[in-house]
Amino acid sequence: MLVKVFITPKEEILDPAGRAVAQALRSLGLEQVESVKVGKYLVLRLEVASPAQALQAAAKACEQLLANPLTEDYRYEVEPE
């Protein structure tokens, strides 16, 4: 099964990379860009028997390694292959 993991800075956390990208986009003529968040996107291929097991593995991976719960939010989606 595939698990897609999306990690972004929490709303209250300063995102210098996002700010720089937003400024660069505006300098390219995209004045309508208000803000940008720069995060991480990961795809995990898991050998599990059920979507529930994939969700459990994704939660553990995010909580223990992939995301910093103090500064980042995360979500994940499970897709059968």
Buried (B, 14 or more C-beta within 10 A) or exposed (E): BEBBBBBBBEEEEEBEEBBEBBEEBBEEEEEEBEEBBBBEEBEBEBEBEEEEBBBEBBEEBBEEEBBEEEEBBBEBEBEEE
